[in-house]
């Protein structure tokens, strides 16, 4: 069953261009089962990573690569507060998918 991960992050002032450059140029090795990855700007310095995966198993298997990727930009991210740290991640299986 298709799975998705969605991760919210806020980039520190002055780091946005470097943050975007890293994500434009990074290889997606280690992300077996990833169908697509999108980075969406949702506010001033706020971004959402959205990934679609072949299955929850594929998503779970890629978590070490996701953490490694986060470690490359962690210093560029603001703490979100509320004991969240620098990201607010969610993941799960797609239960409804509709297209026009």
Secondary structure as UniProt FT lines:
FT   STRAND          3..11
FT   TURN            13..14
FT   HELIX           16..25
FT   TURN            29..30
FT   TURN            32..33
FT   STRAND          34..43
FT   TURN            44..45
FT   STRAND          46..53
FT   HELIX           56..61
FT   HELIX           63..73
FT   HELIX           74..76
FT   TURN            82..83
FT   TURN            85..86
FT   STRAND          88..93
//
